[in-house]
Amino acid sequence: MRFSSGQRFSSVRSVVAALKGHRWIESDFSIREALHRYPALIFTVVAVLGILLDWATFRSLNTSLLIWGGIATASWLTSEIVGPRQARPVRLSAVTSGLAVLCLFACWHAFLEHRYRSATIGRLLQSEAIPVIVRGKLAERVTLRLSHHTRDAIATYNSELVVRVDSFRQHDRWSPCDGKVLVTTEGDHSGRLPGERLEVYGWLRAFDAPTNPGEPDLRIAYRRRGLHARMETKNADAIVRLQASTDWVHRSVASIANSGRESLLRHTDRETGSLALALILGQRELVDAEMRDALLTTGTAHLLSVSGMHLAILVLFVSWAIAGAGLRPISRLIVIVSLSAIYVAMTGGRPPVLRAAILIGVLMLAACFRRTSQPLNTLAFAAVLLLLKNPLNLFSTGVHLSFLAVVTLMLAGRSIASVGLDRQLDRQRQQNSQEQNFQQLVDEASPRWRRFGGVVFRFVFQMAWMSACVTAVSLPYVWSQFHLISLVSVLTNVLVWSGLMIALPAGVLVVIFEPIAPWLSELPGAGCQFALRYMSTVIRWSASIENGHVWLPSPNGFSVGSFYVVLMFTLVLKGPIARWVRLGWIAVWILVNVWLVTQVAPLPPTVLEATFVDVGHGTSVIVRSYDQTLQREGIWLYDCGRLGNQQMTSRPIDRALWSMGITSIDEVYLSHADSDHFNALPALLDRFAIGKIITPPRMLMGDGDLLARLRTAIDNAGVPVVEVHSDRRDPRWTLPGNVSVLHPPASRIEGNDNVNSLVLSIQHADTTLLLPGDLEPPGTQVLVNHPRPRPGGVMMAPHHGSLRMNADMVLAWARPGETIVSGGQRAGRPEVHDMLSQTGSGVYVTAQKGAIRVRLDQDGKTEIRSWLERPW
């Protein structure tokens, strides 16, 4: 049976009416009324749609202006043709206005995108770094990053300077140029202030694309900051000041931030100092990797990002002081708005703080003029201002989490039924008033200690409830971005809240009083240090709770989007059924996605796969093959480290593993005791279930801070260590059947760790995969005394393709068909390629091609793919 359009519309209305009449569906819910009461929300949604459309279709400024201008003009002509303004249908006027807003924001995005792409500095960029000299003004406060910080050594820093370039030197003359570059250099350059004109000597290169599977594209974040390229220089004298700053506003803000950093560091120790800078000034770059992981695993990473919560705490304390002083509403407005503006400037204008400042300003204006304000409208107004400031804030993870948390807090204490509906609001207010009056009578009849206990209990319960709601709603998004599910976040956030309430205002007082009179800052400094020490203790204790967090591969974007779509539709439900449906949906979604993401990427049982992860100067090889001993697919890791990884992080190795759905590793082989071959293992032990660790004899018995930390991590994880050598196979080794140890012998060869590198031969069909670590003479002579493998196999170049390691002898012995170089930029030099290709071998360098995947099929044929050229 066929229906006319009018019949179909009538049928839909009947269904909607039937649903609205159901006892589980909110009968008072009216979309038209909601839209009427939330114009700012609708305005924001349309603006977001305009930015998204232009972002997806942008080709050039002229094309975008033609498209969006044409749509806006056509919409206006249509509305004019229909009739005069007095007789124009309301729906048509709404559509015309909506299209005008959409086209306006689309054109704004197009204009900013065109301005970014037309920067002339992009014409200088080449495939590799080039030496240049540029001039320009320092655009932002200098950012310090931790370079080296051992347990016993003094910290050293690197500096990041954002320079707005206006000219560059070409041959003997200066040519005009525009664009923003991120200059990185060694040392502390925080004394340079925004507005200074600088001359910079360095190496210019484009921002790197992701070189490994699962790796995020950081170019998006740099693009959002308006940065076009990177310049690197190690010599502090390569940055010369040509002219002092005349930008007194940004110079003053930067001076206050620098002074505040020094003041906070004087009143805190090494561990709490970095936390103080992150909590109070938003300078989170000095927090070390260990504390970052602890904050992430306990669900308190938001403490590192100065947000609306921080500003709200400060405003709360200032409000108490204002109330005690008896100031008028106008004076309160001026003081609080001024404080918010100063704090936003001090913390770098981060979107979450800016959003909170806008919310507070609007609420204060409404209270001052005795007008009501809708929280959703106010939040939407803040979103519009952020989009006007930078349309690419739409793609910021921090902005997403900030707004998601605020919306959750708005809805956590009430059902959607009470949102924007006067009748329901009146009933709710009346019921709340009766309950409060009854509770007040009960409290007055109770002892003082019981009343105080009741207040504390209700506050803690409310904090726990709000924290649980935010955690549950944000979990899918946090999981997708950080590969983590924190099970202790609610408990930890409740415990650290009291410390934050003390540390934040005390720290701000230190920043204010220290330059005026240092003795005034002693008491708040002591309070800040005590509160931060308490918070650090709680965070580290929570992070150490067994099974308190789970590292997992991330769900895909479609799955995360579906979670929020379904959750949004559940908001029209009412009564107890609504809460149970939401809880059930969250639980089901988590269980289903945990199962989905932990399914290891399929690999044919007749194929051996080796993925050489691009870690720079270092080594990490993920090997997958069917293990006859285990009667299943075996997953092994040969080495896991990179040069300069003093904080012993595991990126990008863990992301490559997660991209394959891997959560457990059967065996980790460590070739020798150079840190660029093992320094990622402590982090991997926390993130993955590892069966055993295999090393050459006495490798872990060496000296050094990094080896000591490695031994501690292995002991804490309880993973067995097996020492292997080439002299004979111990029955206790239980190595995979196709893996052979060729080197070192049981008795250590005289020389360094490289000489005694663990060399593995993995046999598949008639083809050999050879992994020689950093083998060098005289260990090379010992290796070539073994029977030669069949020619045409795959070999990893010894010692990252070094020209000094006598690789000719190994090449002549192994006769590989393909050679993989796991190394940094130096490994890409032509002379390295010439040396390794002398025997006719193909040469692949991770620094040039990204991660390299080698697959050997059942016939021993080799397939090689690189992530930058043919991603998988």
Solvent accessible surface area in square Angstrom, and as a share of the most:
residue,aa,sasa,rsa
1,M,208,0.93
2,R,232,0.85
3,F,100,0.42
4,S,63,0.41
5,S,80,0.52
6,G,48,0.46
7,Q,96,0.43
8,R,133,0.49
9,F,121,0.51
10,S,61,0.39
11,S,54,0.35
12,V,88,0.51
13,R,152,0.55
14,S,68,0.44
15,V,89,0.51
16,V,73,0.42
17,A,64,0.49
18,A,72,0.56
19,L,95,0.47
20,K,69,0.29
21,G,63,0.60
22,H,84,0.37
23,R,168,0.61
24,W,99,0.35
25,I,31,0.15
26,E,8,0.03
27,S,59,0.38
28,D,38,0.20
29,F,55,0.23
30,S,32,0.21
31,I,115,0.58
32,R,178,0.65
33,E,66,0.30
34,A,25,0.19
35,L,87,0.43
36,H,146,0.65
37,R,64,0.23
38,Y,11,0.04
39,P,83,0.52
40,A,27,0.21
41,L,63,0.31
42,I,63,0.32
43,F,78,0.33
44,T,13,0.08
45,V,88,0.50
46,V,28,0.16
47,A,0,0.00
48,V,35,0.20
49,L,85,0.42
50,G,0,0.00
51,I,0,0.00
52,L,66,0.33
53,L,67,0.33
54,D,0,0.00
55,W,139,0.49
56,A,65,0.50
57,T,67,0.39
58,F,14,0.06
59,R,172,0.63
60,S,45,0.29
61,L,31,0.16
62,N,118,0.60
63,T,51,0.30
64,S,3,0.02
65,L,80,0.40
66,L,139,0.69
67,I,76,0.39
68,W,16,0.06
69,G,31,0.30
70,G,39,0.37
71,I,64,0.32
72,A,32,0.24
73,T,72,0.42
74,A,57,0.44
75,S,15,0.09
76,W,137,0.48
77,L,82,0.41
78,T,68,0.40
79,S,1,0.01
80,E,70,0.31
81,I,144,0.73
82,V,80,0.46
83,G,15,0.14
84,P,88,0.55
85,R,173,0.63
86,Q,168,0.75
87,A,75,0.58
88,R,31,0.11
89,P,66,0.41
90,V,127,0.73
91,R,177,0.65
92,L,40,0.20
93,S,42,0.27
94,A,64,0.49
95,V,86,0.50
96,T,24,0.14
97,S,67,0.43
98,G,21,0.20
99,L,56,0.28
100,A,51,0.40
101,V,25,0.14
102,L,15,0.08
103,C,6,0.03
104,L,116,0.58
105,F,5,0.02
106,A,0,0.00
107,C,30,0.18
108,W,83,0.29
109,H,4,0.02
110,A,0,0.00
111,F,88,0.37
112,L,29,0.14
113,E,17,0.08
114,H,73,0.33
115,R,149,0.54
116,Y,48,0.18
117,R,142,0.52
118,S,56,0.36
119,A,9,0.07
120,T,36,0.21
121,I,0,0.00
122,G,37,0.36
123,R,193,0.70
124,L,31,0.16
125,L,45,0.22
126,Q,118,0.52
127,S,120,0.77
128,E,116,0.52
129,A,38,0.29
130,I,30,0.15
131,P,93,0.59
132,V,17,0.10
133,I,34,0.17
134,V,0,0.00
135,R,67,0.25
136,G,0,0.00
137,K,97,0.41
138,L,2,0.01
139,A,28,0.22
140,E,66,0.30
141,R,54,0.20
142,V,0,0.00
143,T,23,0.13
144,L,12,0.06
145,R,96,0.35
146,L,22,0.11
147,S,43,0.28
148,H,57,0.26
149,H,47,0.21
150,T,26,0.15
151,R,147,0.54
152,D,143,0.74
153,A,39,0.30
154,I,154,0.78
155,A,19,0.15
156,T,71,0.41
157,Y,64,0.24
158,N,53,0.27
159,S,0,0.00
160,E,25,0.11
161,L,1,0.00
162,V,5,0.03
163,V,0,0.00
164,R,130,0.47
165,V,3,0.02
166,D,60,0.31
167,S,15,0.10
168,F,23,0.10
169,R,103,0.38
170,Q,74,0.33
171,H,160,0.71
172,D,131,0.68
173,R,154,0.56
174,W,80,0.28
175,S,13,0.09
176,P,119,0.75
177,C,8,0.05
178,D,67,0.35
179,G,8,0.08
180,K,26,0.11
181,V,0,0.00
182,L,2,0.01
183,V,1,0.00
184,T,28,0.16
185,T,5,0.03
186,E,88,0.40
187,G,31,0.30
188,D,82,0.43
189,H,17,0.08
190,S,9,0.06
191,G,66,0.63
192,R,48,0.17
193,L,37,0.18
194,P,5,0.03
195,G,11,0.10
196,E,9,0.04
197,R,56,0.20
198,L,0,0.00
199,E,16,0.07
200,V,1,0.01
201,Y,84,0.32
202,G,10,0.10
203,W,135,0.47
204,L,1,0.00
205,R,57,0.21
206,A,41,0.32
207,F,20,0.08
208,D,89,0.46
209,A,33,0.25
210,P,26,0.17
211,T,27,0.15
212,N,1,0.01
213,P,5,0.03
214,G,40,0.38
215,E,47,0.21
216,P,62,0.39
217,D,42,0.22
218,L,104,0.52
219,R,103,0.38
220,I,97,0.49
221,A,36,0.28
222,Y,38,0.14
223,R,50,0.18
224,R,54,0.20
225,R,95,0.35
226,G,19,0.18
227,L,1,0.00
228,H,31,0.14
229,A,0,0.00
230,R,39,0.14
231,M,0,0.00
232,E,65,0.29
233,T,16,0.09
234,K,162,0.69
235,N,88,0.45
236,A,50,0.39
237,D,113,0.59
238,A,11,0.09
239,I,5,0.03
240,V,63,0.36
241,R,135,0.49
242,L,76,0.38
243,Q,94,0.42
244,A,56,0.43
245,S,10,0.07
246,T,101,0.58
247,D,53,0.28
248,W,166,0.58
249,V,71,0.41
250,H,101,0.45
251,R,82,0.30
252,S,47,0.30
253,V,36,0.21
254,A,1,0.01
255,S,47,0.30
256,I,76,0.39
257,A,0,0.00
258,N,20,0.10
259,S,43,0.28
260,G,0,0.00
261,R,9,0.03
262,E,76,0.34
263,S,0,0.00
264,L,1,0.00
265,L,63,0.31
266,R,153,0.56
267,H,34,0.15
268,T,18,0.11
269,D,53,0.28
270,R,132,0.48
271,E,51,0.23
272,T,0,0.00
273,G,0,0.00
274,S,16,0.10
275,L,0,0.00
276,A,0,0.00
277,L,0,0.00
278,A,0,0.00
279,L,1,0.01
280,I,1,0.00
281,L,1,0.00
282,G,0,0.00
283,Q,7,0.03
284,R,83,0.30
285,E,29,0.13
286,L,16,0.08
287,V,4,0.02
288,D,50,0.26
289,A,13,0.10
290,E,105,0.47
291,M,3,0.01
292,R,86,0.31
293,D,39,0.20
294,A,9,0.07
295,L,0,0.00
296,L,36,0.18
297,T,4,0.02
298,T,0,0.00
299,G,24,0.23
300,T,0,0.00
301,A,34,0.26
302,H,74,0.33
303,L,1,0.01
304,L,11,0.05
305,S,28,0.18
306,V,0,0.00
307,S,20,0.13
308,G,9,0.08
309,M,50,0.22
310,H,0,0.00
311,L,0,0.00
312,A,51,0.40
313,I,5,0.02
314,L,8,0.04
315,V,18,0.10
316,L,68,0.34
317,F,66,0.28
318,V,36,0.21
319,S,38,0.24
320,W,145,0.51
321,A,68,0.53
322,I,8,0.04
323,A,64,0.50
324,G,73,0.70
325,A,71,0.55
326,G,58,0.56
327,L,67,0.33
328,R,191,0.70
329,P,75,0.47
330,I,88,0.45
331,S,39,0.25
332,R,94,0.34
333,L,22,0.11
334,I,106,0.54
335,V,59,0.34
336,I,4,0.02
337,V,61,0.35
338,S,49,0.32
339,L,39,0.19
340,S,4,0.03
341,A,60,0.46
342,I,98,0.50
343,Y,5,0.02
344,V,17,0.10
345,A,40,0.31
346,M,20,0.09
347,T,2,0.01
348,G,63,0.61
349,G,16,0.16
350,R,47,0.17
351,P,33,0.21
352,P,12,0.08
353,V,0,0.00
354,L,38,0.19
355,R,14,0.05
356,A,5,0.04
357,A,16,0.13
358,I,23,0.12
359,L,22,0.11
360,I,25,0.13
361,G,14,0.13
362,V,39,0.22
363,L,85,0.42
364,M,38,0.17
365,L,83,0.41
366,A,14,0.11
367,A,74,0.57
368,C,23,0.14
369,F,127,0.53
370,R,221,0.81
371,R,176,0.64
372,T,142,0.82
373,S,37,0.24
374,Q,50,0.22
375,P,50,0.32
376,L,32,0.16
377,N,28,0.14
378,T,5,0.03
379,L,9,0.04
380,A,5,0.04
381,F,92,0.38
382,A,0,0.00
383,A,17,0.14
384,V,15,0.09
385,L,62,0.31
386,L,3,0.01
387,L,9,0.04
388,L,79,0.39
389,K,125,0.53
390,N,35,0.18
391,P,2,0.01
392,L,18,0.09
393,N,9,0.05
394,L,31,0.15
395,F,55,0.23
396,S,10,0.07
397,T,40,0.23
398,G,37,0.36
399,V,15,0.09
400,H,66,0.29
401,L,43,0.21
402,S,12,0.08
403,F,33,0.14
404,L,40,0.20
405,A,28,0.21
406,V,22,0.13
407,V,48,0.27
408,T,11,0.07
409,L,79,0.39
410,M,39,0.17
411,L,37,0.19
412,A,18,0.14
413,G,62,0.60
414,R,92,0.34
415,S,46,0.29
416,I,24,0.12
417,A,3,0.02
418,S,5,0.03
419,V,17,0.10
420,G,4,0.04
421,L,11,0.05
422,D,78,0.40
423,R,163,0.60
424,Q,37,0.17
425,L,25,0.13
426,D,81,0.42
427,R,118,0.43
428,Q,68,0.30
429,R,140,0.51
430,Q,114,0.51
431,Q,97,0.43
432,N,58,0.30
433,S,51,0.33
434,Q,107,0.48
435,E,96,0.43
436,Q,125,0.55
437,N,85,0.43
438,F,138,0.58
439,Q,72,0.32
440,Q,101,0.45
441,L,121,0.60
442,V,66,0.38
443,D,33,0.17
444,E,114,0.51
445,A,94,0.73
446,S,21,0.14
447,P,60,0.38
448,R,193,0.71
449,W,177,0.62
450,R,134,0.49
451,R,82,0.30
452,F,141,0.59
453,G,34,0.32
454,G,21,0.20
455,V,84,0.48
456,V,65,0.37
457,F,137,0.57
458,R,106,0.39
459,F,98,0.41
460,V,65,0.37
461,F,126,0.53
462,Q,100,0.44
463,M,37,0.17
464,A,30,0.24
465,W,92,0.32
466,M,45,0.20
467,S,17,0.11
468,A,36,0.28
469,C,20,0.12
470,V,35,0.20
471,T,33,0.19
472,A,29,0.22
473,V,26,0.15
474,S,14,0.09
475,L,24,0.12
476,P,1,0.01
477,Y,34,0.13
478,V,40,0.23
479,W,0,0.00
480,S,24,0.15
481,Q,70,0.31
482,F,68,0.28
483,H,18,0.08
484,L,4,0.02
485,I,13,0.07
486,S,19,0.12
487,L,112,0.56
488,V,16,0.09
489,S,5,0.03
490,V,46,0.26
491,L,85,0.42
492,T,0,0.00
493,N,21,0.11
494,V,28,0.16
495,L,62,0.31
496,V,3,0.02
497,W,48,0.17
498,S,60,0.39
499,G,2,0.02
500,L,1,0.01
501,M,36,0.16
502,I,89,0.45
503,A,0,0.00
504,L,0,0.00
505,P,19,0.12
506,A,11,0.09
507,G,0,0.00
508,V,22,0.13
509,L,72,0.36
510,V,1,0.00
511,V,11,0.06
512,I,83,0.42
513,F,59,0.25
514,E,16,0.07
515,P,85,0.53
516,I,126,0.64
517,A,17,0.13
518,P,82,0.51
519,W,183,0.64
520,L,61,0.30
521,S,0,0.00
522,E,102,0.46
523,L,147,0.73
524,P,16,0.10
525,G,1,0.01
526,A,60,0.47
527,G,24,0.23
528,C,2,0.01
529,Q,44,0.20
530,F,147,0.61
531,A,2,0.01
532,L,0,0.00
533,R,93,0.34
534,Y,79,0.30
535,M,1,0.00
536,S,1,0.01
537,T,80,0.47
538,V,16,0.09
539,I,0,0.00
540,R,75,0.27
541,W,131,0.46
542,S,0,0.00
543,A,24,0.19
544,S,86,0.55
545,I,54,0.27
546,E,148,0.67
547,N,119,0.61
548,G,3,0.03
549,H,29,0.13
550,V,57,0.33
551,W,18,0.06
552,L,15,0.08
553,P,5,0.03
554,S,33,0.21
555,P,8,0.05
556,N,99,0.51
557,G,60,0.58
558,F,176,0.73
559,S,18,0.12
560,V,11,0.07
561,G,34,0.33
562,S,37,0.24
563,F,0,0.00
564,Y,51,0.20
565,V,74,0.43
566,V,55,0.32
567,L,18,0.09
568,M,115,0.51
569,F,133,0.55
570,T,10,0.06
571,L,41,0.20
572,V,44,0.25
573,L,28,0.14
574,K,59,0.25
575,G,47,0.46
576,P,109,0.69
577,I,48,0.24
578,A,4,0.03
579,R,146,0.53
580,W,175,0.61
581,V,53,0.30
582,R,51,0.19
583,L,91,0.45
584,G,33,0.31
585,W,60,0.21
586,I,21,0.11
587,A,50,0.39
588,V,81,0.47
589,W,9,0.03
590,I,36,0.18
591,L,128,0.64
592,V,73,0.42
593,N,6,0.03
594,V,47,0.27
595,W,156,0.55
596,L,90,0.45
597,V,19,0.11
598,T,40,0.23
599,Q,88,0.39
600,V,60,0.34
601,A,37,0.29
602,P,123,0.78
603,L,22,0.11
604,P,63,0.39
605,P,96,0.60
606,T,61,0.36
607,V,17,0.10
608,L,1,0.00
609,E,3,0.01
610,A,0,0.00
611,T,0,0.00
612,F,0,0.00
613,V,0,0.00
614,D,20,0.10
615,V,12,0.07
616,G,28,0.27
617,H,67,0.30
618,G,0,0.00
619,T,1,0.00
620,S,1,0.00
621,V,0,0.00
622,I,1,0.00
623,V,2,0.01
624,R,4,0.01
625,S,3,0.02
626,Y,77,0.29
627,D,7,0.04
628,Q,126,0.56
629,T,87,0.50
630,L,77,0.38
631,Q,118,0.53
632,R,114,0.42
633,E,46,0.20
634,G,0,0.00
635,I,15,0.08
636,W,4,0.01
637,L,1,0.00
638,Y,2,0.01
639,D,0,0.00
640,C,0,0.00
641,G,0,0.00
642,R,66,0.24
643,L,113,0.56
644,G,55,0.53
645,N,7,0.04
646,Q,60,0.27
647,Q,58,0.26
648,M,9,0.04
649,T,18,0.10
650,S,2,0.01
651,R,125,0.46
652,P,18,0.11
653,I,3,0.01
654,D,3,0.02
655,R,42,0.15
656,A,0,0.00
657,L,1,0.00
658,W,11,0.04
659,S,56,0.36
660,M,14,0.06
661,G,6,0.05
662,I,0,0.00
663,T,42,0.24
664,S,58,0.38
665,I,2,0.01
666,D,28,0.14
667,E,8,0.04
668,V,0,0.00
669,Y,3,0.01
670,L,0,0.00
671,S,0,0.00
672,H,3,0.01
673,A,16,0.13
674,D,45,0.23
675,S,36,0.23
676,D,10,0.05
677,H,0,0.00
678,F,3,0.01
679,N,2,0.01
680,A,2,0.02
681,L,0,0.00
682,P,26,0.17
683,A,11,0.08
684,L,0,0.00
685,L,21,0.10
686,D,71,0.37
687,R,26,0.09
688,F,10,0.04
689,A,65,0.51
690,I,17,0.09
691,G,43,0.41
692,K,36,0.15
693,I,0,0.00
694,I,0,0.00
695,T,0,0.00
696,P,6,0.04
697,P,16,0.10
698,R,101,0.37
699,M,10,0.04
700,L,24,0.12
701,M,142,0.64
702,G,28,0.27
703,D,137,0.71
704,G,47,0.46
705,D,57,0.30
706,L,29,0.14
707,L,11,0.05
708,A,40,0.31
709,R,48,0.17
710,L,0,0.00
711,R,82,0.30
712,T,67,0.39
713,A,19,0.15
714,I,7,0.04
715,D,109,0.57
716,N,123,0.63
717,A,48,0.37
718,G,61,0.59
719,V,19,0.11
720,P,77,0.49
721,V,57,0.33
722,V,30,0.17
723,E,77,0.35
724,V,0,0.00
725,H,36,0.16
726,S,29,0.19
727,D,88,0.46
728,R,163,0.59
729,R,120,0.44
730,D,16,0.08
731,P,121,0.76
732,R,195,0.71
733,W,14,0.05
734,T,80,0.46
735,L,5,0.02
736,P,2,0.01
737,G,62,0.59
738,N,37,0.19
739,V,2,0.01
740,S,55,0.35
741,V,19,0.11
742,L,28,0.14
743,H,0,0.00
744,P,3,0.02
745,P,25,0.15
746,A,38,0.29
747,S,83,0.54
748,R,102,0.37
749,I,27,0.14
750,E,159,0.71
751,G,44,0.42
752,N,78,0.40
753,D,44,0.23
754,N,15,0.08
755,V,4,0.02
756,N,7,0.04
757,S,0,0.00
758,L,0,0.00
759,V,0,0.00
760,L,2,0.01
761,S,14,0.09
762,I,3,0.02
763,Q,75,0.33
764,H,24,0.11
765,A,49,0.38
766,D,86,0.44
767,T,13,0.08
768,T,8,0.04
769,L,1,0.00
770,L,4,0.02
771,L,1,0.00
772,P,0,0.00
773,G,1,0.01
774,D,2,0.01
775,L,1,0.00
776,E,23,0.10
777,P,47,0.30
778,P,64,0.40
779,G,0,0.00
780,T,1,0.00
781,Q,75,0.33
782,V,50,0.29
783,L,0,0.00
784,V,36,0.21
785,N,124,0.63
786,H,51,0.23
787,P,122,0.77
788,R,127,0.46
789,P,25,0.16
790,R,145,0.53
791,P,80,0.50
792,G,44,0.42
793,G,5,0.05
794,V,2,0.01
795,M,1,0.00
796,M,4,0.02
797,A,1,0.01
798,P,2,0.01
799,H,30,0.14
800,H,12,0.05
801,G,3,0.02
802,S,21,0.13
803,L,74,0.37
804,R,200,0.73
805,M,21,0.10
806,N,58,0.30
807,A,3,0.02
808,D,71,0.37
809,M,63,0.28
810,V,2,0.01
811,L,2,0.01
812,A,58,0.45
813,W,14,0.05
814,A,6,0.04
815,R,81,0.30
816,P,7,0.04
817,G,26,0.25
818,E,42,0.19
819,T,0,0.00
820,I,0,0.00
821,V,0,0.00
822,S,3,0.02
823,G,0,0.00
824,G,14,0.14
825,Q,140,0.62
826,R,181,0.66
827,A,6,0.05
828,G,21,0.20
829,R,82,0.30
830,P,97,0.61
831,E,76,0.34
832,V,2,0.01
833,H,91,0.41
834,D,87,0.45
835,M,20,0.09
836,L,0,0.00
837,S,33,0.21
838,Q,127,0.56
839,T,64,0.37
840,G,68,0.65
841,S,4,0.03
842,G,27,0.26
843,V,17,0.10
844,Y,55,0.21
845,V,7,0.04
846,T,0,0.00
847,A,22,0.17
848,Q,90,0.40
849,K,45,0.19
850,G,0,0.00
851,A,0,0.00
852,I,0,0.00
853,R,21,0.08
854,V,1,0.01
855,R,55,0.20
856,L,0,0.00
857,D,47,0.24
858,Q,117,0.52
859,D,101,0.52
860,G,11,0.11
861,K,140,0.60
862,T,52,0.30
863,E,72,0.32
864,I,26,0.13
865,R,56,0.21
866,S,6,0.04
867,W,50,0.17
868,L,75,0.37
869,E,111,0.50
870,R,124,0.45
871,P,71,0.45
872,W,79,0.28
